[in-house]
């Protein structure tokens, strides 16, 4: 099979990355709106228009650098605003809002797996077209797996921390939440030292081994 030119590779990866992070954020806002908080809806964030959710660093710079220099790629969007004071049962509902993001990525993972299975049956396409579509589906699979596993880590402000807070006493939840100001720095430090990769790789690898028999011809 021929090599995919860099420009085409960026385009092929951009589609699943943008979908993954956009739908993730919309899911947070949509569930929040169903549970009583209309902040995201009133700010026009309940839309699949990626421009409304783009973060210059997380949506453009980081994914592009990862595509160029690593075998993986992921990113993030501007967080959808949620005002917990508007939720009917704030403690429980914040956990549900948080869980909606990884749940959306799980749904997209299933759809990309089905898309890969479909591509494997399209014998009328040229080999290069099949290569591009498989590369896109493969990117969609790995990106959504990484986002699921990453966001479920119990590190504020990741979604996993919101779920953990639902099971803590108010005093413990407040102290735990104070870590959020350092969360991004901790995450970057874990990434640069390779610790994050060692945490994610076993789980990501295990999920890929479950999926591989479904998508391998």
N, C-alpha and C positions, 0 to 999 in steps of 0.2 A: 504494500500500500504506500502511496506517496505521502510525503510530509505535508502537514497543513501549514500554509504560510502564516506568519505571525499575526497579520492584520485580520485574517479570517478566524484565527484561533481566538483572538480577543473578542470578536463578534460572537463566535460560537459560545464562549463562556459568559459573555455579558448577559445574554438572554436568560439563562437559568439563575444567574446571580441576582439580577434585577427582580425577577419574579419571586425568588426565594425571600429576599429581604422586604420587598413591598407587601406581599401577601402576609408575611409574618406580622408586620406592623398594623396592617388593616384588620387582621384578626383580633389583635389586642383592642383596638378601638371599637370594633363591631360588638365584641362580647361586653365591653364596658357600657356601650349604649343600651344593650339588652338588659343590663343590670342596674340601669338608672343614671349613668353618667354620660351626658351628651357633649362633653368637651371636645372630643375628637371630631364628632359630626359637625359641630358648630364652627370648627376651625378648618373644615373642608378636607380632613384627613381620612375620611372613609371613602377613599377612591383608589382605584388601581393605577392611576396615573403616577408613574414612578417619580416624576419631577417633584411632586408634592412631598415625597418622602426622602429625597436624595440628601446625603451628607457628602460634602466634597471629599473628605478623607475616607470615610467608611464605605461609600458606594462607588467611588471612582479610583482614588489613589491606591488604597490598600489592595483591593482585588487585582488591579492592573500589575502592581509590583509582585504579587504572589503568582500570577499567571506567568510573569517573565522569569522569576527566579526560584519558584518552588513547584512541586508536583501537585499542590493543592491550591484552592482558592476559596475565600469566604469574605464577607464584608458585613456592613450594618447600615441601617438607615437612621434618620432622625427619629428618636423615640416618639411614639404617639402619646400625646398628653392624656393623663387619666387623673381625675380629681376624686380621691377615695371618699371624700366627704359626701359626694352625691350618690354613692353606691348604697343599696338597700341594706346589705350586711357587709360592711367594709372589709373585715378581716377575711371572711370566706370569699367574697367577691374579688378581692385583689388577687387571691390565689388562682381563681378561675380565669381572670383576665390575663395573668402571667402565663398560665398553662395554654392559653389559646394560641400563642405564638409558636411554640414547638409542635402543637397539634396541627397547625396549618402546614408546617414544614413536613410533618409526617404524611399528611394528605398529598402534598406535592411530590414527596418521595415515591409514594405509590403510583402516582400519575406518570412520573418519569420512568419507573420500572415498566409500566404498561406500554409507554411510548417506545422504550427500547425493544420490548418484545414484538411490537408492531413493526418496527424498522427491520427486525430480523426476518420478517416475512415478505418484505417489499422487493421481490426479485426483479421487478421492471426498472428499478433505479440503477443509475450508473454506479460503479464501485466507489467513485469519489464522493458522490452524493450520500451514499450509505455511510461512508467514513465520517463525513461532516455531521450527519444526524446522530450517529452513534457517539461521536465525541460530545455533542450537545447533551444527549441523554445521560451519558456517563458523568458529565459535569453536573447535571441536575441532580443525579443520584448522590454523588459525593458531597456536593455543597449542602444539600438538605440534611444529610446524615450529620455532617459537621455542625451545622446550626442547631440541630436537635440536641446533640450531645453537649455542645458548648453552652447553649442557653440553659440547660438543666443543671449546670454546675451551681452549687450553693454560694456563689460569690456575688454580693451586691455590686452593681445593679442588675445582674443577669436574672432571667426569669426564675431560675431555680431558687434564688434567695427569697423571692416573693412567696413562693410556695412554702418554703421552710418557715417563714414568718407567721403563716397562718396557724402553725402548731406551737408557737412560742407564747409565753405569757407576755402581757403588754410591756413589762419592764425589760425582759430579755429581747423582745422584738425591737424595742427602741434602741437598745445598745447595739444590737446586730445591724440595724439600719445605719448606724453611724459609720460603718465600714464603707458605705457607698461613696463617700468623698475620696477614698483611696482606691476604689474598685478598679478603675481604668488603669491606674499606675501598677497595681498588683497584677492585672491581666497582662499588661505589656511586659512586665518583668518576668512573668511565668513563660511568656512566649519567647523572649530573647534568650532566656537561660535554657530553653528546651524542655522545661518542666511541663508546660502546657501540652506539648506534643506527646510526652510520655504518659500524661493523664488521658488524653483523647485517643491515642492510637489503638490501644487494646479494644476499646468499645467500638470505635469506627471500624476497625479490622474485623471484629466479630460480626457486626451488622452486614458488612460487605460479603463475608463468607455465606451468610444466609441468603443474600440477594443473588450472588453470582450464578447459582444453578438456574435461576429463572431467566437470566438475560444472556447466557452463553449458548451460542448455537452449537 
